[in-house]
Amino acid sequence: MEKNGPMVVKIHDVNLDSDYAQWLNEIKSRYRSSQIKAAVKVNAEQLLFNWQLGRDLVMRKAEEKWGSGIVEQVSLDLQAAFSESKGFSATNLWRMKHWYTFYSDALEKLPQLVKEFQKTENQSNIKLPQVVEEFNAGTDASFPKIFACVPWGHHIEIITKCKDIKEALFYVVQCAYKGWSRHTLENCLHAHYYESCGGAITNFPEKLPSPQSEMAQEITKDTYDFGFLSLPDGYDEEKLETELEKQLTRFLLELGTGFAYLGRQKQIIVAGKTRKLDMLFFHINLNCYIVIELKAVPFQPEFAGKLNFYVNAVNDLIKTPSQNPTIGLLICKGKDNTEVQYAFNGITTPMGVASYDNVQIQKLQEQLPSVEELKARIRLLEEELANKK
């Protein structure tokens, strides 16, 4: 063995076989698992410390008691006591205070709010990592266990960019269960993912199996932005459909990925009568038809019954056995959530109700025909009169 070189150990009487290789892999797997558990536990304890230090700064009214520079003083004292540790800068201490303050209006209800949000986001059937489930926050019951699954940097991004607790908890739940990276979180915050994701009122959890119900919820929005449309005042459904078809590329982008357009006013024959669907789509990822009904007025309870009829008809007349159940989506000028929930009672098919906004209303002069259009109409009228003579 060289003086400073690696140690070489000669092993005798060893007979390596497949059982040894399997056992060695098991050892490596257990060690990696223990490393992950240790890292999660350390993160959980660090986050609890941050939460409690932020709480102390608020509850002790530190600035009133010891002066406006107390946060900086605590920072210096902690850095002197724990010079090997990072995270005790004054900036980070202010963040801890901000973190606690952000949620302080709902401290007693915070754990319950998290549970309700998990249920709303269809995550209640997914368990947190065992080490987090076993994590004991001590006497601080206001600290939800799910917070321990989200890195500190993520928490700072969330409370800095979110307007309220409900929006923040949405991103906390997404990060905890989907394992979002910091970059993914930043992109979703920038794209206002909360406002656009899974916002429609639906009965998907009751009418669709998992995981299709979760996927179907994720492709809906509470409010669709029709800012690319320009319509006359008092427009009706026909004009709305026509303009959406003209701006089909923009409409598909607003609907999201996976939608394939199959047609407008799609005809189906039911009991010898012709019925027409406003718009019919097929969603590639969900492997199902989506019937979209458009309304230029706010939601009315009878709209749900009509959409239910159309969805049942598509299931019976168009859907193949290999495809998933058809989904209905009603997009109205507005909606009352309570009315929608009542209208869903007794509905047998999966459907959702959303609204739209930002339609540009044309000014009167924009609605009038141009000089060229008037001249063209006059020429056509003159030709018609000449042909009649």
Phi, psi and chi 1 to 4 in degrees:
 res  aa     phi    psi   chi1   chi2   chi3   chi4
   1 MET       -  130.4 -178.4  178.4   68.4      -
   2 GLU   -68.9  158.9  -62.9 -179.9    5.0      -
   3 LYS   -56.8  -51.5 -174.6  175.7 -178.6 -179.6
   4 ASN  -112.4   13.6  -64.9  -40.7      -      -
   5 GLY   -86.4  177.9      -      -      -      -
   6 PRO   -68.7  148.3   25.9  -34.7      -      -
   7 MET   -76.0  131.8 -179.8  179.0  -69.0      -
   8 VAL  -111.8  120.4  178.3      -      -      -
   9 VAL  -112.8  124.0  179.0      -      -      -
  10 LYS   -91.6  124.1  -66.4 -176.5  179.1 -179.5
  11 ILE  -109.6  128.8  -57.8  175.2      -      -
  12 HIS  -109.2  162.5  -56.7  -78.5      -      -
  13 ASP    56.5   46.0  -60.8  -32.9      -      -
  14 VAL  -118.8  128.8  173.1      -      -      -
  15 ASN  -122.1   95.8 -177.5   22.5      -      -
  16 LEU   -82.8  134.2  -56.5 -178.4      -      -
  17 ASP  -138.7 -172.5   56.6   13.0      -      -
  18 SER   -64.8  -32.6   59.5      -      -      -
  19 ASP   -64.2  -39.9  -73.1  -18.3      -      -
  20 TYR   -63.3  -44.8  172.6   80.1      -      -
  21 ALA   -59.7  -41.5      -      -      -      -
  22 GLN   -65.3  -43.1 -177.8  178.3   -8.3      -
  23 TRP   -63.6  -41.7  176.2   50.3      -      -
  24 LEU   -62.1  -40.5 -176.7   61.0      -      -
  25 ASN   -63.0  -37.5  -74.3  -27.7      -      -
  26 GLU   -65.1  -40.4  -70.1  174.0   -0.5      -
  27 ILE   -62.4  -45.9  -65.0  172.7      -      -
  28 LYS   -61.2  -42.0  -68.0  177.3 -179.2  177.5
  29 SER   -63.7  -43.5  178.4      -      -      -
  30 ARG   -63.5  -38.6  -72.0 -158.7  -59.3  -91.3
  31 TYR   -67.5  -43.8 -177.3   70.9      -      -
  32 ARG   -60.4  -41.7  -68.1 -170.0 -173.1   99.6
  33 SER   -61.6  -41.5  177.8      -      -      -
  34 SER   -66.5  -35.9   67.4      -      -      -
  35 GLN   -63.4  -44.3  -74.3 -178.8  -51.5      -
  36 ILE   -63.1  -45.4  -67.0  171.7      -      -
  37 LYS   -61.5  -40.9  -71.5  179.9 -179.9  179.1
  38 ALA   -64.5  -42.4      -      -      -      -
  39 ALA   -64.4  -42.1      -      -      -      -
  40 VAL   -64.0  -42.7  171.1      -      -      -
  41 LYS   -65.0  -43.0 -172.8  173.5 -178.0  179.0
  42 VAL   -61.5  -43.8  168.5      -      -      -
  43 ASN   -61.1  -42.1 -178.0   63.7      -      -
  44 ALA   -62.8  -45.1      -      -      -      -
  45 GLU   -65.9  -38.4  -67.1  -70.3  -10.5      -
  46 GLN   -66.1  -41.4 -176.7   63.3   57.8      -
  47 LEU   -66.1  -39.7  -73.2  167.8      -      -
  48 LEU   -62.7  -40.8  176.6   60.4      -      -
  49 PHE   -60.0  -46.2  174.3   85.2      -      -
  50 ASN   -60.2  -42.8  -68.2   -4.6      -      -
  51 TRP   -61.9  -45.2  177.7  -95.2      -      -
  52 GLN   -72.2  -33.5  -68.0  176.9  -26.1      -
  53 LEU   -68.9  -40.9 -179.7   50.4      -      -
  54 GLY   -60.9  -40.8      -      -      -      -
  55 ARG   -62.0  -43.7  178.5 -161.8   61.4 -168.8
  56 ASP   -60.5  -44.0  -71.2  -10.9      -      -
  57 LEU   -61.7  -33.1  -69.1  169.8      -      -
  58 VAL   -80.6  -52.9  173.1      -      -      -
  59 MET   -68.2  -34.7  -59.9  -59.3  -68.4      -
  60 ARG   -80.8   -6.1  -69.1  176.8  177.8  -88.3
  61 LYS    50.8   51.9  -61.4 -178.5  179.2  178.9
  62 ALA   -56.0  -41.8      -      -      -      -
  63 GLU   -68.3  -35.6  -67.8  165.4   87.0      -
  64 GLU   -70.1  -36.5  -65.0  180.0   21.5      -
  65 LYS   -80.3  -42.2 -172.3  173.5 -177.4  178.9
  66 TRP  -117.4    0.3  -65.9  -63.3      -      -
  67 GLY   107.8  162.2      -      -      -      -
  68 SER   -66.6  -18.7   59.6      -      -      -
  69 GLY   -97.5   15.6      -      -      -      -
  70 ILE   -66.3  -35.0 -171.0   59.0      -      -
  71 VAL   -63.0  -43.0  172.4      -      -      -
  72 GLU   -64.4  -36.6  -74.5   72.7   15.1      -
  73 GLN   -67.3  -44.2 -177.6   61.6   50.2      -
  74 VAL   -60.0  -40.4  172.4      -      -      -
  75 SER   -59.3  -47.4  169.8      -      -      -
  76 LEU   -63.3  -41.6  -68.8  172.3      -      -
  77 ASP   -67.1  -40.7  -70.1  -21.2      -      -
  78 LEU   -69.6  -38.2  -71.0  175.8      -      -
  79 GLN   -66.5  -34.3  -70.9 -176.1   73.8      -
  80 ALA   -70.1  -37.5      -      -      -      -
  81 ALA   -77.1  -31.8      -      -      -      -
  82 PHE  -129.6   65.1  -53.0  103.3      -      -
  83 SER   -63.4  -24.8   57.0      -      -      -
  84 GLU   -80.8  -10.4   73.5  -74.4   -4.7      -
  85 SER   -98.7  146.3  -60.7      -      -      -
  86 LYS  -104.3  163.7  -63.4 -179.4  179.8  179.4
  87 GLY   102.5    6.5      -      -      -      -
  88 PHE  -106.3   20.0  -71.3  131.8      -      -
  89 SER   -66.8  157.3   67.4      -      -      -
  90 ALA   -61.0  -38.1      -      -      -      -
  91 THR   -59.5  -42.9  -61.2      -      -      -
  92 ASN   -69.2  -35.0 -147.5   31.9      -      -
  93 LEU   -66.1  -38.6  -94.6   59.8      -      -
  94 TRP   -63.3  -36.2  -79.2  113.6      -      -
  95 ARG   -64.3  -39.9  -72.0  169.1  176.6  165.8
  96 MET   -60.8  -43.0  -64.3  174.1 -164.0      -
  97 LYS   -64.0  -43.7 -178.2 -178.8  178.7 -177.4
  98 HIS   -62.0  -41.3 -178.5 -160.8      -      -
  99 TRP   -58.4  -49.2 -172.6   34.2      -      -
 100 TYR   -66.8  -43.0 -176.9   85.9      -      -
 101 THR   -62.6  -37.6  -56.6      -      -      -
 102 PHE   -56.6  -40.5 -177.0   88.7      -      -
 103 TYR   -97.3    0.9  -66.4  104.4      -      -
 104 SER   -64.2  -26.4   61.2      -      -      -
 105 ASP   -70.8  -13.1  -70.4  -21.3      -      -
 106 ALA  -133.2   33.0      -      -      -      -
 107 LEU   -59.4  -47.4  -72.4  178.9      -      -
 108 GLU   -66.9  -32.7  -66.6 -177.2   -0.5      -
 109 LYS   -93.1   -3.8  -59.9 -174.3  -64.4 -178.4
 110 LEU   -58.4  -50.3 -162.0   54.3      -      -
 111 PRO   -58.5  -39.4  -25.9   36.4      -      -
 112 GLN   -69.1  -37.5 -177.0   58.6   36.6      -
 113 LEU   -61.7  -39.4  -74.5  173.1      -      -
 114 VAL   -62.8  -44.2  170.8      -      -      -
 115 LYS   -61.2  -43.8  -71.2 -179.1 -179.3  178.4
 116 GLU   -64.1  -38.0  -68.0  176.4    1.2      -
 117 PHE   -70.8  -35.1 -141.8   92.9      -      -
 118 GLN   -61.5  -40.9  -72.7  171.7  -80.2      -
 119 LYS   -67.1  -43.5 -176.2  176.7  179.9 -179.2
 120 THR   -60.6  -38.3  -59.0      -      -      -
 121 GLU   -88.1   11.8  -64.4  -56.7  -46.1      -
 122 ASN    58.5   35.0  -61.6  -53.4      -      -
 123 GLN  -110.8    1.4  -57.0  -73.4    0.8      -
 124 SER   -66.4  -19.1   56.3      -      -      -
 125 ASN   -91.9    3.4   60.1  -27.2      -      -
 126 ILE  -107.0  128.6  -54.7  175.9      -      -
 127 LYS   -86.6  147.2  -66.4 -176.5  177.8 -179.7
 128 LEU   -71.6  160.7  -65.6  173.3      -      -
 129 PRO   -53.6  142.4  -26.1   33.9      -      -
 130 GLN   -56.1  -40.3 -175.9  177.5   -3.0      -
 131 VAL   -62.8  -29.6   66.1      -      -      -
 132 VAL   -79.2  -39.5  173.7      -      -      -
 133 GLU   -58.6  -35.8  -71.7  -74.7    7.1      -
 134 GLU   -85.0   -6.3  -63.4  170.9   -6.7      -
 135 PHE   -65.6  131.1  174.4   65.7      -      -
 136 ASN  -108.9  116.3 -178.4    9.9      -      -
 137 ALA   -84.5   12.1      -      -      -      -
 138 GLY    68.9 -135.9      -      -      -      -
 139 THR   -84.9   -4.8   58.6      -      -      -
 140 ASP   -90.2   82.9 -158.9  -24.9      -      -
 141 ALA   -71.8  -11.8      -      -      -      -
 142 SER   -77.6   -8.8   66.2      -      -      -
 143 PHE   -92.1  104.6 -176.7   77.2      -      -
 144 PRO   -68.9  140.6  -15.3   29.4      -      -
 145 LYS   -59.2  -32.2  -71.0 -177.5  178.5 -179.8
 146 ILE   -62.4  -26.2 -164.9  172.1      -      -
 147 PHE   -60.5  -31.1  -81.9   16.2      -      -
 148 ALA   -69.2  -14.1      -      -      -      -
 149 CYS   -87.3   -8.3  -64.1      -      -      -
 150 VAL  -113.0  125.1 -179.1      -      -      -
 151 PRO   -58.8  155.3  -23.5   34.2      -      -
 152 TRP   -58.2  -43.4  175.7 -124.4      -      -
 153 GLY   -60.4  -35.7      -      -      -      -
 154 HIS   -63.9  -43.9  -71.8   52.3      -      -
 155 HIS   -59.3  -41.6  -79.5  -66.9      -      -
 156 ILE   -63.9  -44.3  -61.0  -53.5      -      -
 157 GLU   -58.2  -42.7  -79.1  -66.9  -40.2      -
 158 ILE   -65.7  -50.6  -70.9  169.8      -      -
 159 ILE   -72.6  -21.4   63.2  172.5      -      -
 160 THR   -77.5  -36.7  -57.2      -      -      -
 161 LYS   -98.4  -18.3  -56.0  -71.1  176.4   58.1
 162 CYS   -90.2  147.5  -68.2      -      -      -
 163 LYS   -82.6  -32.4  -60.0 -177.6  -69.0  -66.6
 164 ASP  -149.5  176.4   52.8   41.8      -      -
 165 ILE   -64.7  -40.3  -68.3  175.0      -      -
 166 LYS   -60.4  -45.1 -174.4  176.9 -180.0 -178.7
 167 GLU   -64.7  -41.6 -178.2 -178.3    3.1      -
 168 ALA   -62.6  -43.3      -      -      -      -
 169 LEU   -65.4  -32.2  -68.9  179.9      -      -
 170 PHE   -56.8  -47.7  167.9   83.8      -      -
 171 TYR   -72.1  -33.8  -73.2  109.3      -      -
 172 VAL   -60.7  -46.1  168.4      -      -      -
 173 VAL   -62.5  -43.6  169.5      -      -      -
 174 GLN   -62.1  -44.0  -62.5  -62.2  -43.9      -
 175 CYS   -65.7  -39.9  -70.2      -      -      -
 176 ALA   -68.3  -43.0      -      -      -      -
 177 TYR   -93.5  -25.1  -73.1  104.0      -      -
 178 LYS  -104.7   -3.6  -64.3 -176.6  178.6  178.4
 179 GLY    64.1   39.4      -      -      -      -
 180 TRP   -61.7  137.7  -78.7    1.9      -      -
 181 SER   -77.0  168.8   66.1      -      -      -
 182 ARG   -60.4  -40.9  179.2   82.6  168.7  -90.6
 183 HIS   -64.1  -43.3 -177.7   65.4      -      -
 184 THR   -62.4  -43.8  -60.8      -      -      -
 185 LEU   -60.6  -45.7  172.6   62.3      -      -
 186 GLU   -60.3  -42.4  -69.9  172.3  -10.5      -
 187 ASN   -64.0  -41.4  -73.8  -20.1      -      -
 188 CYS   -68.7  -37.8  -70.4      -      -      -
 189 LEU   -64.5  -42.6  -74.4  164.9      -      -
 190 HIS   -64.9  -35.6  179.9   72.4      -      -
 191 ALA   -86.5    3.6      -      -      -      -
 192 HIS    54.7   50.2  -56.2  -69.9      -      -
 193 TYR   -59.3  -33.8 -176.6   66.4      -      -
 194 TYR   -59.8  -43.9  169.1   70.9      -      -
 195 GLU   -68.9  -26.5  -72.4   87.3  -13.3      -
 196 SER  -104.4  -15.5   63.7      -      -      -
 197 CYS   -97.9  124.4  176.9      -      -      -
 198 GLY    56.9   31.6      -      -      -      -
 199 GLY   -88.0  -17.7      -      -      -      -
 200 ALA   -64.0  148.3      -      -      -      -
 201 ILE   -77.9  123.1  -56.1  174.6      -      -
 202 THR  -136.5  168.7   74.4      -      -      -
 203 ASN  -113.6   23.1   60.4    2.8      -      -
 204 PHE   -57.3  -42.9  -64.6  157.3      -      -
 205 PRO   -59.5  -31.3  -26.0   36.1      -      -
 206 GLU   -87.1  -29.1  -64.5   79.9   27.6      -
 207 LYS  -105.3   -9.9  -57.1  -58.3  178.6 -177.4
 208 LEU  -126.2  145.9  -69.2  172.4      -      -
 209 PRO   -74.5  157.1   28.7  -35.4      -      -
 210 SER   -81.6  141.3 -178.8      -      -      -
 211 PRO   -93.8    5.2   34.5  -36.1      -      -
 212 GLN   -60.6  -36.9 -171.2 -172.6    8.9      -
 213 SER   -62.6  -41.4   59.1      -      -      -
 214 GLU   -65.5  -42.9  -70.2   88.3  -14.3      -
 215 MET   -64.6  -41.7  -67.8  175.0   61.6      -
 216 ALA   -63.6  -40.0      -      -      -      -
 217 GLN   -63.9  -39.5 -173.2   69.1   47.7      -
 218 GLU   -66.4  -24.8  -72.1 -178.7    0.2      -
 219 ILE   -86.1   -3.6   68.2  166.1      -      -
 220 THR   -96.9  161.2   66.4      -      -      -
 221 LYS  -128.0  152.5  -63.0 -177.7 -179.8 -178.0
 222 ASP   -69.9  -42.0  174.8   68.3      -      -
 223 THR  -137.6  127.5  -56.0      -      -      -
 224 TYR   -95.0  137.3  -70.7   86.6      -      -
 225 ASP   -90.1  106.7 -174.0   -6.9      -      -
 226 PHE  -100.7   33.4  -75.7   -0.4      -      -
 227 GLY   -63.5  -13.5      -      -      -      -
 228 PHE   -84.1   -1.6   53.3   87.8      -      -
 229 LEU   -99.9  143.7  -63.5 -177.0      -      -
 230 SER  -126.5  115.2  179.7      -      -      -
 231 LEU  -130.7  152.3  -69.0  164.1      -      -
 232 PRO   -70.7  155.7   26.3  -34.6      -      -
 233 ASP   -61.0  135.8 -166.9   15.7      -      -
 234 GLY    78.8   23.0      -      -      -      -
 235 TYR   -62.7  155.9   62.0   89.0      -      -
 236 ASP  -112.2 -176.5   56.7   14.6      -      -
 237 GLU   -61.1  -38.2  -82.2   84.6   11.4      -
 238 GLU   -62.3  -45.1 -177.1  179.3   -0.5      -
 239 LYS   -64.9  -38.5  -73.5 -173.3  173.2   62.2
 240 LEU   -62.1  -46.7  178.0   61.0      -      -
 241 GLU   -62.0  -44.8  -70.6  174.8   31.7      -
 242 THR   -59.5  -45.8  -60.2      -      -      -
 243 GLU   -68.9  -35.9  -70.4  -55.8  -51.3      -
 244 LEU   -64.4  -39.0  -77.4  172.7      -      -
 245 GLU   -67.4  -37.6 -170.2  171.9   44.6      -
 246 LYS   -64.5  -35.2  -72.7 -179.4 -179.8  177.4
 247 GLN  -104.2   42.0  -60.6  -77.2  -11.4      -
 248 LEU   -59.5  -40.4 -173.9   57.2      -      -
 249 THR   -61.0  -44.5  -60.5      -      -      -
 250 ARG   -65.3  -38.9  -63.6  -72.9  -61.3  -84.6
 251 PHE   -64.4  -43.0 -173.8   32.4      -      -
 252 LEU   -63.8  -38.6  -73.7  170.1      -      -
 253 LEU   -63.5  -38.4  -73.3  172.0      -      -
 254 GLU   -70.7  -35.3 -179.4   61.1   17.7      -
 255 LEU   -66.5  -36.8  -72.1  174.1      -      -
 256 GLY   113.7  178.6      -      -      -      -
 257 THR   -72.6  150.1   58.2      -      -      -
 258 GLY    99.6  -12.1      -      -      -      -
 259 PHE   -84.3  128.4  -77.4   83.6      -      -
 260 ALA  -116.2  125.4      -      -      -      -
 261 TYR   -81.4  128.1 -179.5   57.7      -      -
 262 LEU  -110.9  -11.9  -59.6 -178.1      -      -
 263 GLY   143.2  164.1      -      -      -      -
 264 ARG  -112.4  145.2  172.5 -167.1  168.7 -156.9
 265 GLN    53.0   44.7  -67.4  -64.4  -57.2      -
 266 LYS   -64.4  125.9 -177.6   77.6  172.7  179.1
 267 GLN   -88.8  135.3  -67.5 -172.6    4.8      -
 268 ILE  -133.2  147.0   52.7  176.3      -      -
 269 ILE  -104.8  118.5  -52.2  -62.0      -      -
 270 VAL  -124.6  118.8  179.4      -      -      -
 271 ALA    54.3   40.1      -      -      -      -
 272 GLY    77.9    2.2      -      -      -      -
 273 LYS  -111.2  142.5  -61.8  178.4 -178.0  177.9
 274 THR   -84.5  125.4  -60.1      -      -      -
 275 ARG  -116.9  148.4  -54.7  -72.8 -176.2  176.6
 276 LYS  -124.4  127.4  -65.0 -178.6  179.0 -179.8
 277 LEU   -86.6  136.4  -47.4  175.8      -      -
 278 ASP   -55.6  -57.5  -76.6   -4.6      -      -
 279 MET  -147.2  138.4  -74.0 -175.6  158.3      -
 280 LEU  -120.6  131.0 -176.3   63.1      -      -
 281 PHE  -127.3  163.5  -66.1   81.5      -      -
 282 PHE  -125.5  130.8 -169.6   85.2      -      -
 283 HIS   -99.3  118.5 -160.6  -82.2      -      -
 284 ILE   -64.5  -45.9  -62.0  170.4      -      -
 285 ASN   -70.2  -35.9  -61.5  -30.5      -      -
 286 LEU   -83.9  -14.8  -72.8  170.5      -      -
 287 ASN    55.2   50.9 -172.4   32.7      -      -
 288 CYS  -153.9  158.3   71.1      -      -      -
 289 TYR   -78.0  148.2  -71.7  100.0      -      -
 290 ILE  -128.1  117.1  -63.1 -177.6      -      -
 291 VAL   -91.9  120.8  178.6      -      -      -
 292 ILE  -109.7  120.3  -67.9 -175.5      -      -
 293 GLU  -104.4  133.7  -77.1  -69.3  -64.2      -
 294 LEU  -111.4  137.8  -61.8  160.6      -      -
 295 LYS  -131.9  131.3  -63.0  -63.0  177.7 -176.4
 296 ALA   -87.8   11.6      -      -      -      -
 297 VAL  -131.4  165.7  -64.8      -      -      -
 298 PRO   -63.6  161.9  -24.1   34.3      -      -
 299 PHE   -58.4  136.6  174.3   81.8      -      -
 300 GLN  -124.0  142.3  -62.8  -64.2  -36.6      -
 301 PRO   -53.7  -34.7  -27.4   35.7      -      -
 302 GLU   -67.1  -18.3   55.4  -93.2   27.1      -
 303 PHE   -62.3  -35.4  -64.0  164.0      -      -
 304 ALA   -64.9  -40.6      -      -      -      -
 305 GLY   -64.0  -39.9      -      -      -      -
 306 LYS   -66.1  -42.7 -174.2  177.2 -179.0 -179.2
 307 LEU   -66.1  -38.5 -177.8   57.0      -      -
 308 ASN   -58.2  -41.1 -179.7   54.6      -      -
 309 PHE   -60.7  -46.7  173.3   86.2      -      -
 310 TYR   -65.9  -41.2  -73.7  149.8      -      -
 311 VAL   -63.9  -43.6  171.6      -      -      -
 312 ASN   -60.9  -39.7  -80.2  -40.0      -      -
 313 ALA   -65.2  -42.7      -      -      -      -
 314 VAL   -65.0  -40.7  171.0      -      -      -
 315 ASN   -58.9  -39.5  -83.6  -26.6      -      -
 316 ASP   -82.6  -35.3 -173.0   48.6      -      -
 317 LEU  -104.2  -23.4  -58.3  173.3      -      -
 318 ILE  -119.6  -44.6  -58.5  177.9      -      -
 319 LYS   -60.9  141.4 -174.1 -176.7   87.1   67.8
 320 THR   -98.3  162.0   65.4      -      -      -
 321 PRO   -59.8  -27.1  -26.1   35.3      -      -
 322 SER   -80.4   -8.5   63.3      -      -      -
 323 GLN   -97.1  152.6  -66.2  165.9  -15.7      -
 324 ASN   -76.3  162.9  -70.6  -39.5      -      -
 325 PRO   -55.5  141.9  -25.2   33.7      -      -
 326 THR   -67.6  145.6  -56.2      -      -      -
 327 ILE  -114.0  141.1  -67.9  171.1      -      -
 328 GLY  -107.2  138.9      -      -      -      -
 329 LEU  -133.2  118.3  179.0   59.1      -      -
 330 LEU  -102.0  122.1 -172.2   64.7      -      -
 331 ILE  -113.8  111.4  -55.7  179.4      -      -
 332 CYS  -112.1  169.4  -54.5      -      -      -
 333 LYS   -69.9  -21.0 -165.0  172.5 -176.4  178.9
 334 GLY  -172.4  171.0      -      -      -      -
 335 LYS  -158.3  151.6   67.4 -178.8 -173.2  -57.6
 336 ASP  -109.3  121.7 -179.5  -83.6      -      -
 337 ASN   -59.6  -37.7  -67.9   -0.6      -      -
 338 THR   -65.5  -42.6  -57.5      -      -      -
 339 GLU   -61.4  -40.7  -74.8 -171.3  -20.7      -
 340 VAL   -63.8  -44.4  174.1      -      -      -
 341 GLN   -62.0  -42.2  -65.7  -69.5   -1.7      -
 342 TYR   -64.5  -39.7  -85.9  116.2      -      -
 343 ALA   -65.7  -26.9      -      -      -      -
 344 PHE   -73.0  -22.1  -84.2  173.7      -      -
 345 ASN   -60.4  124.8  -71.2  -21.4      -      -
 346 GLY    89.6   -9.5      -      -      -      -
 347 ILE   -72.0  134.4  -66.2  -67.8      -      -
 348 THR   -99.0  -11.7   60.4      -      -      -
 349 THR  -111.2  155.7   58.7      -      -      -
 350 PRO   -73.4  126.4   24.3  -32.3      -      -
 351 MET  -153.7  161.5   65.7  171.5   60.0      -
 352 GLY  -137.0  158.6      -      -      -      -
 353 VAL  -127.0  127.5  177.6      -      -      -
 354 ALA  -130.5  173.3      -      -      -      -
 355 SER  -122.8  173.9   58.2      -      -      -
 356 TYR  -136.6  158.7   68.4   86.3      -      -
 357 ASP  -151.3 -177.0   60.7   11.7      -      -
 358 ASN    70.3   14.7  -66.6  -23.9      -      -
 359 VAL   -62.3  132.5  169.6      -      -      -
 360 GLN   -84.5  119.2  -54.5  -60.6  -49.0      -
 361 ILE   -87.2  124.6  -58.4  -59.5      -      -
 362 GLN   -69.1  143.2  -61.4  170.0   -3.4      -
 363 LYS   -73.8  161.3  -62.9  178.1 -178.8  178.7
 364 LEU   -56.1  -43.9  179.6   60.1      -      -
 365 GLN   -65.3  -27.3   57.6  -93.0   33.4      -
 366 GLU   -73.2  -25.6  -65.8  174.0  -16.6      -
 367 GLN   -81.5  -23.6  -60.1  175.8   37.3      -
 368 LEU   -74.5  148.1  -63.7  173.9      -      -
 369 PRO   -67.2  149.9   22.5  -32.5      -      -
 370 SER   -74.8  171.0   63.9      -      -      -
 371 VAL   -60.2  -40.9  174.4      -      -      -
 372 GLU   -63.4  -41.1  -69.7   74.1   15.5      -
 373 GLU   -65.6  -39.1  -70.2  173.8  -30.0      -
 374 LEU   -64.5  -41.8  -74.0  172.2      -      -
 375 LYS   -63.5  -40.5  -72.1 -179.7  178.9  179.0
 376 ALA   -64.4  -41.2      -      -      -      -
 377 ARG   -65.1  -39.4  -66.8 -178.3 -173.0 -179.6
 378 ILE   -63.3  -41.5  -68.7  171.7      -      -
 379 ARG   -62.5  -42.2  -76.0 -163.8  -61.2  -89.5
 380 LEU   -63.3  -41.0  -72.8  173.2      -      -
 381 LEU   -64.2  -41.5 -177.3   58.2      -      -
 382 GLU   -64.1  -39.3  -71.1  175.1  -16.5      -
 383 GLU   -65.7  -39.9  -69.8  175.2    1.6      -
 384 GLU   -64.4  -41.1  -70.4  178.0    1.4      -
 385 LEU   -67.2  -38.2  -69.5  173.2      -      -
 386 ALA   -66.0  -36.5      -      -      -      -
 387 ASN   -69.7  -27.3  -68.3  -27.8      -      -
 388 LYS   -76.4  -20.9  -70.0 -179.7 -179.9  179.1
 389 LYS   -75.6      -  -68.3 -179.0  179.1 -179.8
